[in-house]
């Protein structure tokens, strides 16, 4: 859907427009559900918005501009690696025992899909993709730390971080010289789907998941995203699968299944006690 949207709108304008749409959808949801629109923790929420929305979207878009929509953009899914590295010293949460098997299985599958040894794009675009992943990981750690210190409504937190993070994106779209957005019924339909579902709803679901499982575990769960992206693009465009992609999909699926199984087994043991 994003690839289709970029045929109507320039990259930074599209990032700003989807951010605005996502923020509006979230605040409308708050109003319709009768929840408070008040901001509980202004400064932490601002920093989360600047990292997880502004930093992530801006560098992801920049990477697309520099290196095209190929595997450089998929480098953002190195985010679980950075989250794993930061969660231990900052949050005191680390992988234990058989959880390492699920983590290694999933991350190996990611490497087979990305194929960092076979990238044709420039080193700079790869660097931008990794920076986007770092911002996403930092934002995830900040959310976990905020929830450990303050009681905040998750939907409200998501709405305000989206608003704070979108404002710099709008300014960036106004500053960077780009062609105008070609508004049409097709683009409006695509933008509504991406704003409401992919941005508003999925960002809220991400915060919801982060609130219930360790940051590293939540980060590994999003590795289902490149799998779905590859499967859907191959089906829609009629492209053939590469052996490394098939192996990567199987490993990621196996790792996520192991992660779920270990979590289920741990909860059963806890209930018996």
Secondary structure, 3 states (H helix, E strand, C coil): CHHHHCCCCCHHHHHHHHHHHHHHHHHHHHHHCCCCCCCCCHHHHHHHHHHHHHHHHHHHHHHHHHHCCCHHHHHHHHHHHHHHHHHHHHHCCCCCCCHHHHHHHHHHHHHHHHCHHHCCCCHHHHHHHHHHHHHHHHHHHHHHHHHHHCCCCHHHHHHHHHHHHHHHHHHHHHHCCCCCCCCCHHHHHHHHHHHHHHHHHHHHHHHHHHCCCCHHHHHHHCCHHHHHHHHHHHHHHCCCCCHHHHHHHHHHHHHHHHHHHHHHHHHHHHHHC
